[in-house]
Amino acid sequence: MNKKEQTANKMVDTGVIILLVLLTLLLLSELFLSLQWRMQHDSPIYYYSAFLMNEHGAVPYKDIFETSIAGTFILNAAICKIFGYGDFAFRLVDIISLVILLTMTWLFMKSLGKIIAFSSILLFGLMYLGFGPSMSLQRDYIGIIPIAAAIFFGTRNTRFKKRKIIALIIGGLFALSVSIKPHLALAFPVIIFYMSLEKKSEKNTKKIFSWSRLIKLSFFGMLGFVFVLSIPFIWLWKKGGLPYFWEIFHDYLPLHIQLSGNHVLMSGTKRFFYLLYRYRQFCGMESLALAACFGLFFGWDRFKKAPQQIRFIILLAALLVLYSIYPVLSGQFWNYHWMPFVYFACLCTSLLLLPVTSSSSPLYKKVVPFIFFLLFGLTTIHTSIDFRHQISGQGPLPPKKGRVDKIANFLKENLRKGDTVQPLDWTGGALHGMLLAKAVIATPYILDYYFYHHISNPYIQKLRKRMMKALEDKKPTFFIHLIDEPRPRGENTTTEFPELNKFIDEYYSIAYEGDGFKIYKRQKLIPVK
């Protein structure tokens, strides 16, 4: 290598270091300023459910009609019990969770080099924070943490006897993910298969693959999986909520999953082409997907003579493909449904720096992947609108453009002991305002969209009757009606609930009207039927 090439090599190395330093400063800045962010989107729903559980003894499914799996309720109830329900506590939990995930990532990615591990955690940290507070502690993100721990344990080089114990642990870790989002289990068999492979060497003459090893590890993995997954259901059974869970799972969930991410009821061929179309969009992150593919290519080229590293790169490729399919399984394509894919795409993208970290790589093999890293990897990174507001001297945006605080302030000023509130909302901010005001809900129906789809179905008709019976029994003091919230669309849907409208018109009048919402207060006594 002549002096010119040596100089050019040093320039590329210096460029990588400068880039990583700048990305580190950006990540630290976002982390610090994120302490001022407010809770947004789905999180208030689960925190309000935790409030009902912790402060009022509510039981999921029995007293809270929701489709989420039991682990979600237990996790949020535990977090709120320890840290409280405030925004700052929420931000602390979010940052702690991110630090845990990035630490686990560092531990298993450093086998490919410290620069690769460091760039992995920088890329994902920036991607995660770039989506802003609406992404914070989403279930699809939280479920990645036990998966990352499973990868760490599963990729360690240990004797087969120890691997049985590790398989048990991995099964338990995937059960934790499944108890938050069931289809996060996609990688479970892949990790177990990876563990069953032997490292080939002169001292180790065992076959690389053995059905016997795979079956034994699968058994121990399933043992750990079933044991941990049974815990939330045993808890639910003791609380008396298991029959209600089964009813929702059996009667309502098959209807719920027919709703698209845009709240349109779809089935058959129409749904198939919708899923295909949305999958091809990759949530606008095609460049990240391309960067991940290039990273795998350069990773393969760098370690083609190192079987252990190649095996790990193949594992990353398999996880990337599996979790790219993850949103299709639920038919939901919001940005948080893509988070498991984003995570593994960031890990694979970091492999673009592998040739740069090798002193023996020719200049062109350093420059080309580094350019790809800049063009395809970094162009996907963006900062959140809240962060941009903060660095321009403004505060972070209030939830729902201030609507949440208006609802909360009205309730704080007007609620009396024993008063109850019924939201007619989806994610428009009513429950968040109720959480801030510590208002108690009148019925188990924390959301209302399930009354407006599959309206000819006997179960939905039964839900409507139950809602009216609960309102007549509980007699809520206030209704919070979000006017501009989306409603399910398509065949067999409606925007009307005549019995509910008649009930409100007869016994309630408008007490407060804000931007996109109305609060009704009970004016007449409701006769007991």
C-alpha positions as CSV (number, residue, x, y, z in Angstrom):
1,M,0.0,0.0,0.0
2,N,1.6,3.3,-1.1
3,K,1.5,6.5,0.9
4,K,-1.5,8.0,-1.0
5,E,-3.6,4.9,-0.2
6,Q,-2.4,5.0,3.4
7,T,-3.4,8.7,3.6
8,A,-6.8,8.0,2.0
9,N,-7.3,5.1,4.4
10,K,-6.6,7.3,7.4
11,M,-9.0,9.9,6.1
12,V,-11.8,7.3,5.8
13,D,-11.0,6.1,9.3
14,T,-11.1,9.6,10.7
15,G,-14.3,10.3,8.8
16,V,-16.0,7.3,10.5
17,I,-14.8,8.4,14.0
18,I,-16.0,12.0,13.4
19,L,-19.4,10.7,12.2
20,L,-19.8,8.4,15.2
21,V,-18.9,11.3,17.5
22,L,-21.5,13.6,15.9
23,L,-24.2,10.9,16.0
24,T,-23.3,10.3,19.7
25,L,-23.8,14.0,20.5
26,L,-27.1,14.0,18.7
27,L,-28.3,10.9,20.5
28,L,-27.3,12.3,23.9
29,S,-29.0,15.6,23.1
30,E,-32.2,13.9,22.1
31,L,-32.1,11.7,25.2
32,F,-31.7,14.7,27.5
33,L,-34.4,16.9,25.8
34,S,-36.7,13.9,25.7
35,L,-37.1,14.2,29.5
36,Q,-39.4,17.1,28.8
37,W,-41.7,15.1,26.4
38,R,-45.3,14.4,27.2
39,M,-47.0,11.0,27.0
40,Q,-48.7,10.5,23.7
41,H,-51.0,8.2,21.6
42,D,-51.5,4.6,23.0
43,S,-49.5,5.0,26.2
44,P,-52.2,7.0,28.1
45,I,-54.6,4.1,27.3
46,Y,-52.4,1.6,29.1
47,Y,-51.4,4.0,31.9
48,Y,-55.1,4.7,32.5
49,S,-55.8,1.0,32.6
50,A,-53.0,0.7,35.1
51,F,-54.5,3.5,37.2
52,L,-57.8,1.6,37.3
53,M,-56.0,-1.6,38.3
54,N,-53.8,-0.1,41.0
55,E,-56.1,2.5,42.5
56,H,-59.6,0.9,41.9
57,G,-59.0,-2.8,41.8
58,A,-60.1,-3.2,38.1
59,V,-59.5,-6.5,36.4
60,P,-58.5,-6.6,32.7
61,Y,-61.2,-7.8,30.3
62,K,-63.8,-8.0,33.2
63,D,-63.6,-4.2,34.1
64,I,-61.5,-3.0,31.1
65,F,-62.6,-4.1,27.7
66,E,-59.4,-4.3,25.7
67,T,-57.8,-6.7,23.1
68,S,-54.2,-6.5,24.4
69,I,-52.7,-9.6,26.0
70,A,-52.5,-9.8,29.8
71,G,-48.8,-9.1,30.0
72,T,-49.3,-5.6,28.7
73,F,-51.6,-4.8,31.7
74,I,-49.4,-6.4,34.3
75,L,-46.3,-4.6,32.9
76,N,-47.9,-1.2,32.9
77,A,-49.5,-1.7,36.3
78,A,-46.1,-2.6,37.7
79,I,-44.4,0.4,36.1
80,C,-47.0,2.8,37.4
81,K,-46.9,1.2,40.9
82,I,-43.1,1.8,41.1
83,F,-42.7,5.1,39.2
84,G,-46.1,6.7,39.2
85,Y,-48.3,8.0,36.4
86,G,-46.6,11.4,35.6
87,D,-44.9,12.4,32.3
88,F,-41.4,12.7,33.9
89,A,-41.7,9.2,35.4
90,F,-42.9,7.9,32.0
91,R,-39.9,9.5,30.3
92,L,-37.5,7.9,32.9
93,V,-38.9,4.5,32.2
94,D,-38.6,5.0,28.5
95,I,-35.0,6.0,28.7
96,I,-34.2,3.2,31.1
97,S,-35.8,0.7,28.7
98,L,-33.8,2.1,25.8
99,V,-30.5,1.9,27.8
100,I,-31.3,-1.7,28.6
101,L,-32.0,-2.6,25.0
102,L,-28.9,-0.8,23.7
103,T,-26.7,-2.5,26.3
104,M,-28.0,-5.9,25.3
105,T,-27.4,-5.0,21.6
106,W,-23.8,-4.0,22.4
107,L,-23.1,-7.2,24.2
108,F,-24.0,-9.5,21.3
109,M,-23.0,-7.2,18.4
110,K,-19.5,-6.6,19.8
111,S,-18.5,-10.1,18.5
112,L,-18.4,-8.4,15.1
113,G,-16.3,-5.5,16.4
114,K,-16.8,-2.6,18.8
115,I,-17.3,-0.1,16.0
116,I,-20.1,-2.2,14.6
117,A,-21.7,-2.6,18.0
118,F,-21.4,1.1,18.7
119,S,-22.9,2.1,15.3
120,S,-25.7,-0.4,15.9
121,I,-26.8,1.2,19.1
122,L,-26.4,4.7,17.7
123,L,-28.5,4.0,14.6
124,F,-31.4,2.4,16.5
125,G,-31.3,4.9,19.3
126,L,-31.6,7.8,16.8
127,M,-34.3,6.0,14.8
128,Y,-36.4,5.3,17.9
129,L,-36.2,8.8,19.3
130,G,-36.7,10.2,15.9
131,F,-40.3,9.0,15.9
132,G,-41.0,11.2,18.9
133,P,-43.0,10.7,22.1
134,S,-45.8,8.8,20.2
135,M,-43.4,5.9,19.8
136,S,-42.3,5.8,23.5
137,L,-42.9,2.5,25.2
138,Q,-45.1,1.1,22.4
139,R,-45.7,-2.6,22.8
140,D,-44.0,-3.5,19.6
141,Y,-40.8,-1.7,20.9
142,I,-41.0,-3.1,24.4
143,G,-41.2,-6.6,23.1
144,I,-37.8,-6.2,21.4
145,I,-36.0,-6.1,24.8
146,P,-36.5,-9.7,25.8
147,I,-35.8,-10.7,22.1
148,A,-32.4,-8.9,22.3
149,A,-31.7,-10.7,25.6
150,A,-32.6,-14.0,23.9
151,I,-30.1,-13.3,21.1
152,F,-27.4,-12.5,23.6
153,F,-27.9,-15.8,25.4
154,G,-28.5,-17.8,22.3
155,T,-25.3,-16.6,20.5
156,R,-22.9,-17.4,23.3
157,N,-20.5,-20.3,22.7
158,T,-21.3,-22.8,25.5
159,R,-21.3,-26.5,26.1
160,F,-24.5,-28.4,25.2
161,K,-25.4,-29.1,28.9
162,K,-25.4,-25.3,29.6
163,R,-27.3,-24.7,26.4
164,K,-30.3,-26.6,27.8
165,I,-30.5,-24.1,30.6
166,I,-30.0,-21.2,28.1
167,A,-32.8,-22.7,26.0
168,L,-35.1,-22.6,29.1
169,I,-34.2,-19.0,29.6
170,I,-34.7,-18.1,26.0
171,G,-38.1,-19.7,26.0
172,G,-39.0,-17.6,29.0
173,L,-37.8,-14.4,27.3
174,F,-39.9,-15.1,24.2
175,A,-42.9,-15.7,26.5
176,L,-42.4,-12.2,27.9
177,S,-42.5,-10.8,24.3
178,V,-45.5,-12.9,23.5
179,S,-47.3,-11.7,26.6
180,I,-47.0,-8.2,25.1
181,K,-47.5,-8.9,21.4
182,P,-48.1,-12.6,20.4
183,H,-46.5,-12.5,16.9
184,L,-43.2,-11.3,18.3
185,A,-42.5,-15.0,18.8
186,L,-41.4,-15.2,15.1
187,A,-37.7,-15.5,16.0
188,F,-38.1,-18.2,18.7
189,P,-37.5,-21.3,16.5
190,V,-34.7,-19.5,14.6
191,I,-32.8,-18.8,17.8
192,I,-33.3,-22.4,19.1
193,F,-32.1,-23.7,15.7
194,Y,-29.0,-21.4,15.9
195,M,-28.2,-22.8,19.3
196,S,-28.4,-26.4,18.1
197,L,-25.5,-25.8,15.7
198,E,-22.0,-26.8,16.8
199,K,-18.9,-24.7,16.2
200,K,-16.6,-26.8,13.9
201,S,-13.0,-27.1,15.0
202,E,-10.2,-29.6,15.2
203,K,-11.0,-30.4,18.9
204,N,-14.8,-30.5,18.3
205,T,-15.7,-33.4,15.9
206,K,-19.4,-33.2,16.4
207,K,-21.7,-32.7,13.5
208,I,-22.6,-29.0,12.9
209,F,-26.3,-29.9,12.9
210,S,-28.1,-32.7,14.8
211,W,-31.8,-33.4,15.0
212,S,-31.3,-34.8,18.5
213,R,-29.7,-31.5,19.7
214,L,-32.5,-29.5,18.1
215,I,-35.3,-31.6,19.6
216,K,-33.8,-31.4,23.1
217,L,-33.2,-27.7,23.0
218,S,-36.7,-27.2,21.5
219,F,-38.1,-29.1,24.4
220,F,-36.3,-27.0,27.0
221,G,-37.2,-23.9,25.1
222,M,-40.9,-24.7,25.1
223,L,-40.7,-25.6,28.8
224,G,-39.5,-22.2,29.6
225,F,-42.0,-20.6,27.2
226,V,-45.0,-22.3,28.6
227,F,-44.0,-21.8,32.2
228,V,-43.5,-18.0,31.9
229,L,-46.5,-17.5,29.6
230,S,-48.8,-19.3,32.1
231,I,-48.0,-16.8,34.8
232,P,-50.1,-13.9,33.5
233,F,-53.0,-16.3,32.8
234,I,-52.8,-17.8,36.3
235,W,-52.9,-14.3,37.7
236,L,-55.9,-13.4,35.5
237,W,-57.7,-16.6,36.5
238,K,-57.2,-15.8,40.2
239,K,-58.6,-12.3,39.6
240,G,-61.6,-13.7,37.8
241,G,-60.8,-12.2,34.5
242,L,-60.1,-15.4,32.5
243,P,-63.6,-16.1,31.2
244,Y,-63.9,-12.5,30.0
245,F,-60.5,-12.8,28.2
246,W,-61.7,-15.9,26.5
247,E,-64.9,-14.2,25.3
248,I,-63.0,-11.3,23.9
249,F,-60.4,-13.6,22.3
250,H,-63.0,-16.0,20.8
251,D,-65.8,-13.6,19.9
252,Y,-64.4,-10.2,19.4
253,L,-60.7,-10.5,18.3
254,P,-61.6,-12.4,15.0
255,L,-63.7,-9.3,14.1
256,H,-61.1,-6.8,15.3
257,I,-58.3,-8.1,13.1
258,Q,-60.3,-7.6,10.0
259,L,-59.9,-3.8,10.5
260,S,-57.0,-2.4,8.5
261,G,-54.6,0.2,9.9
262,N,-56.8,2.9,8.3
263,H,-59.8,1.5,10.1
264,V,-61.4,0.0,7.0
265,L,-63.1,-3.3,7.2
266,M,-61.5,-5.7,4.7
267,S,-61.6,-9.4,3.9
268,G,-60.7,-11.9,1.1
269,T,-58.9,-10.8,-2.0
270,K,-59.3,-7.1,-1.2
271,R,-57.5,-7.6,2.1
272,F,-54.7,-9.6,0.5
273,F,-53.9,-6.9,-2.0
274,Y,-54.1,-4.3,0.7
275,L,-51.5,-6.2,2.8
276,L,-49.2,-6.6,-0.2
277,Y,-49.4,-2.9,-1.1
278,R,-48.7,-1.7,2.4
279,Y,-45.9,-4.2,2.9
280,R,-44.1,-3.0,-0.3
281,Q,-44.2,0.6,1.1
282,F,-42.0,-0.4,4.1
283,C,-43.5,2.6,6.0
284,G,-41.3,4.9,3.9
285,M,-38.1,3.3,5.1
286,E,-37.0,1.7,1.8
287,S,-33.6,3.3,2.1
288,L,-33.0,1.6,5.5
289,A,-34.1,-1.7,4.0
290,L,-31.6,-1.2,1.2
291,A,-28.8,-0.2,3.6
292,A,-29.5,-3.4,5.6
293,C,-29.2,-5.5,2.5
294,F,-25.9,-3.9,1.5
295,G,-24.7,-4.3,5.1
296,L,-25.4,-8.1,4.9
297,F,-23.5,-8.3,1.6
298,F,-20.4,-6.5,2.9
299,G,-20.6,-8.5,6.2
300,W,-20.6,-11.7,4.2
301,D,-17.6,-10.5,2.1
302,R,-15.7,-9.5,5.2
303,F,-16.2,-12.7,7.2
304,K,-16.4,-15.3,4.4
305,K,-13.5,-17.2,5.9
306,A,-14.8,-17.0,9.5
307,P,-17.7,-19.5,9.9
308,Q,-18.8,-18.4,13.3
309,Q,-19.2,-14.7,12.2
310,I,-20.9,-15.8,9.0
311,R,-23.4,-17.9,11.0
312,F,-24.2,-14.8,13.1
313,I,-24.7,-12.7,10.0
314,I,-27.0,-15.3,8.5
315,L,-29.0,-15.1,11.8
316,L,-29.3,-11.3,11.5
317,A,-30.5,-11.7,7.9
318,A,-33.1,-14.3,9.0
319,L,-34.4,-12.0,11.8
320,L,-34.5,-9.0,9.3
321,V,-36.7,-11.0,6.9
322,L,-38.9,-12.4,9.6
323,Y,-39.6,-9.1,11.3
324,S,-40.2,-7.4,8.0
325,I,-43.2,-9.7,7.7
326,Y,-44.3,-8.9,11.3
327,P,-46.7,-6.0,10.4
328,V,-48.5,-8.2,7.8
329,L,-49.5,-10.7,10.5
330,S,-51.7,-8.1,12.3
331,G,-52.6,-6.2,9.1
332,Q,-51.5,-3.0,10.9
333,F,-48.8,-0.8,9.4
334,W,-48.3,2.2,11.7
335,N,-44.7,3.2,12.3
336,Y,-44.6,1.4,15.7
337,H,-45.6,-1.9,14.1
338,W,-42.3,-1.7,12.0
339,M,-40.1,-1.2,15.1
340,P,-38.8,-4.8,15.3
341,F,-37.9,-4.6,11.6
342,V,-36.2,-1.2,12.2
343,Y,-34.2,-2.6,15.0
344,F,-32.7,-5.5,12.9
345,A,-32.3,-3.2,9.9
346,C,-30.2,-0.9,12.0
347,L,-28.0,-3.8,13.1
348,C,-27.6,-5.0,9.5
349,T,-26.9,-1.5,8.3
350,S,-24.0,-1.1,10.8
351,L,-22.3,-4.0,9.0
352,L,-21.5,-1.5,6.2
353,L,-18.7,-0.3,8.4
354,L,-17.0,-3.7,8.6
355,P,-14.6,-3.1,5.7
356,V,-13.7,0.3,7.3
357,T,-12.7,-1.4,10.5
358,S,-10.2,-3.7,8.7
359,S,-6.8,-2.3,8.2
360,S,-6.1,-4.8,5.4
361,S,-9.1,-3.7,3.3
362,P,-8.3,-2.0,0.0
363,L,-9.3,1.6,-0.3
364,Y,-12.3,1.0,-2.6
365,K,-13.7,-1.6,-0.2
366,K,-13.6,1.0,2.6
367,V,-15.0,4.0,0.6
368,V,-17.9,2.3,-1.2
369,P,-19.6,0.8,1.9
370,F,-19.0,4.0,3.9
371,I,-20.7,6.0,1.1
372,F,-23.6,3.5,1.2
373,F,-23.8,4.0,5.0
374,L,-24.1,7.7,4.5
375,L,-26.5,7.6,1.6
376,F,-28.9,4.9,2.6
377,G,-28.4,4.5,6.4
378,L,-28.2,8.1,7.6
379,T,-30.8,9.5,5.2
380,T,-33.5,7.5,7.1
381,I,-32.6,9.1,10.4
382,H,-34.7,12.1,11.3
383,T,-35.3,14.1,14.4
384,S,-38.7,14.4,16.0
385,I,-40.8,17.5,15.6
386,D,-40.7,17.9,19.4
387,F,-36.9,17.9,19.4
388,R,-36.8,20.5,16.6
389,H,-39.2,22.7,18.6
390,Q,-37.0,22.4,21.7
391,I,-33.7,23.3,19.9
392,S,-35.5,26.3,18.4
393,G,-36.3,27.6,21.9
394,Q,-39.8,26.3,22.1
395,G,-41.1,23.6,24.4
396,P,-42.2,20.2,23.3
397,L,-45.7,20.0,21.8
398,P,-48.6,19.4,24.2
399,P,-50.6,16.1,23.6
400,K,-53.3,16.5,21.0
401,K,-52.4,20.2,20.5
402,G,-53.5,21.1,24.1
403,R,-56.8,19.2,24.0
404,V,-55.7,16.7,26.7
405,D,-54.9,19.5,29.1
406,K,-58.2,21.3,28.5
407,I,-60.1,18.1,29.2
408,A,-58.0,17.4,32.3
409,N,-58.5,21.0,33.7
410,F,-62.3,20.9,33.2
411,L,-62.5,17.5,35.0
412,K,-60.3,18.7,37.9
413,E,-62.5,21.7,38.4
414,N,-65.8,20.0,38.1
415,L,-65.4,16.4,39.4
416,R,-66.9,15.6,42.8
417,K,-66.5,12.5,45.0
418,G,-68.3,9.6,43.4
419,D,-68.6,11.2,40.0
420,T,-67.8,9.0,37.0
421,V,-66.9,9.8,33.4
422,Q,-67.5,7.9,30.1
423,P,-65.2,8.6,27.1
424,L,-66.5,8.2,23.6
425,D,-63.1,8.2,22.0
426,W,-60.3,6.1,20.4
427,T,-56.9,7.8,20.8
428,G,-58.1,11.4,20.8
429,G,-57.0,12.3,24.3
430,A,-60.1,11.7,26.4
431,L,-58.5,8.9,28.5
432,H,-55.3,10.9,28.8
433,G,-57.3,13.8,30.3
434,M,-59.1,11.4,32.6
435,L,-55.7,10.0,33.7
436,L,-54.4,13.5,34.6
437,A,-57.6,14.3,36.5
438,K,-57.7,10.8,38.1
439,A,-61.3,10.4,36.8
440,V,-63.0,7.0,37.2
441,I,-64.7,5.5,34.1
442,A,-68.3,4.5,34.3
443,T,-68.2,1.3,32.2
444,P,-65.6,-1.2,31.1
445,Y,-65.5,0.4,27.6
446,I,-62.5,2.6,27.6
447,L,-62.7,3.0,23.8
448,D,-65.7,3.1,21.6
449,Y,-64.7,2.0,18.0
450,Y,-65.8,-1.6,18.6
451,F,-69.5,-0.5,18.6
452,Y,-69.2,0.7,15.0
453,H,-67.9,-2.2,12.9
454,H,-69.5,-5.6,12.1
455,I,-72.8,-4.1,13.3
456,S,-74.8,-7.0,12.0
457,N,-72.8,-9.4,14.0
458,P,-74.6,-10.8,17.1
459,Y,-71.6,-10.2,19.4
460,I,-71.3,-6.5,18.4
461,Q,-75.1,-6.1,19.0
462,K,-74.6,-7.7,22.4
463,L,-71.8,-5.2,23.2
464,R,-74.1,-2.3,22.3
465,K,-76.7,-3.7,24.7
466,R,-74.2,-4.2,27.4
467,M,-72.9,-0.6,27.0
468,M,-76.4,0.8,27.4
469,K,-77.1,-1.4,30.4
470,A,-73.9,-0.3,32.0
471,L,-74.7,3.4,31.4
472,E,-78.1,3.0,33.0
473,D,-76.6,1.2,36.0
474,K,-73.6,3.5,36.5
475,K,-75.2,6.8,35.4
476,P,-72.0,8.7,34.4
477,T,-71.7,12.3,35.5
478,F,-69.9,13.3,32.4
479,F,-69.5,12.1,28.8
480,I,-66.4,13.2,26.8
481,H,-67.3,12.9,23.1
482,L,-64.4,13.3,20.6
483,I,-66.1,14.5,17.4
484,D,-63.2,14.3,15.0
485,E,-62.0,10.8,15.9
486,P,-61.9,8.3,13.0
487,R,-64.6,5.7,12.8
488,P,-64.4,2.2,11.1
489,R,-65.3,2.4,7.4
490,G,-66.4,0.0,4.8
491,E,-69.2,-2.6,4.5
492,N,-71.1,-3.5,7.7
493,T,-69.9,-0.4,9.6
494,T,-71.7,2.7,10.8
495,T,-71.1,6.0,12.4
496,E,-74.3,6.0,14.5
497,F,-75.3,4.6,17.8
498,P,-79.0,5.7,18.1
499,E,-79.6,4.3,21.6
500,L,-76.5,6.1,22.9
501,N,-77.4,9.3,21.2
502,K,-80.9,9.2,22.5
503,F,-79.6,8.5,26.1
504,I,-77.3,11.5,26.0
505,D,-79.9,13.9,24.4
506,E,-82.5,13.0,27.0
507,Y,-80.4,13.2,30.2
508,Y,-77.3,15.4,29.4
509,S,-76.4,18.8,28.1
510,I,-73.2,20.3,26.9
511,A,-71.1,21.6,29.8
512,Y,-67.9,22.4,27.8
513,E,-67.1,22.5,24.1
514,G,-63.5,22.6,22.8
515,D,-61.6,22.0,19.6
516,G,-62.9,18.7,18.3
517,F,-64.6,17.6,21.5
518,K,-67.7,18.1,23.7
519,I,-68.1,17.4,27.4
520,Y,-71.7,16.6,28.5
521,K,-72.9,16.8,32.1
522,R,-75.9,14.9,33.5
523,Q,-78.9,17.2,34.1
524,K,-81.7,14.8,34.9
525,L,-82.1,11.7,37.0
526,I,-81.8,8.5,35.0
527,P,-84.6,6.0,35.9
528,V,-83.5,2.6,37.0
529,K,-84.8,-0.1,34.6
